[in-house]
Amino acid sequence: MYTIEELKKMGFAYIGKKVKVFKNAKLINPENIYLGDECQIDDFVHIIASKPIKIGARVHIGCFSSIAGGGEVIIEDYSGLSSGCRLISGSDNFLGDSMTNPCVPMEFRKVDRSFIHIKKHAILGSNTIVLPGITINEGVATTVATVVNKDLDSWKIYAGYSCKCIKNRRKDIILKYEKELKE
């Protein structure tokens, strides 16, 4: 893991207390990355911060996850990305009236950029993909390989390519534990 001194030399926008960033994580444009208290970024995470990326307190970003696309991303406190998650805040427009891919000059491309906002206590299961312009509300959980293509309602569990709500999540217990943790 990087020491706090090493992280400071990298030029992050903000570094909280007891931050853990493993040395095989690739963090591009750290001046746009905010690291909340006790967050953890595992090895083989890839973050491209063209716009601000705000990672809250006690957020865990699991190995092989990525955050890219050129839009702003906010991950609030106590949330997490399990291994292999993809937060895609922007993408080439694939409708056929422009060229695509980052090797083509911008004047020949149409890139749709937006935001992603993940609120407190959300947990994304392994290999979840979040598309641009999405808000994942407080307490949401996704199962493995969920594709999030719409805003998700608080304290629910979603699954699959169609991102279907399959059950409610226990808000009372989670908030009770958060309160105990802060005491």
Number of C-alpha atoms within 10 A of each C-alpha: 16 13 13 16 8 10 17 14 8 13 14 16 16 17 19 16 12 16 22 20 22 17 15 15 19 18 22 14 18 22 17 19 24 18 26 22 19 18 24 22 27 21 18 19 23 20 21 20 22 17 18 20 28 20 29 24 22 20 26 23 26 20 21 19 25 24 23 21 25 22 23 23 27 17 25 22 22 20 26 26 26 22 22 22 26 22 24 23 24 20 20 16 16 14 9 8 10 14 19 19 15 11 7 10 10 13 8 12 17 18 19 16 17 18 22 24 22 27 21 21 24 26 24 29 21 21 20 26 23 25 21 25 20 21 20 25 20 21 25 25 27 29 19 19 18 23 21 25 16 15 16 23 16 19 19 21 22 25 20 16 13 12 19 16 16 13 12 15 15 11 15 8 10 13 13 10 11 12 10 9 8 6 6
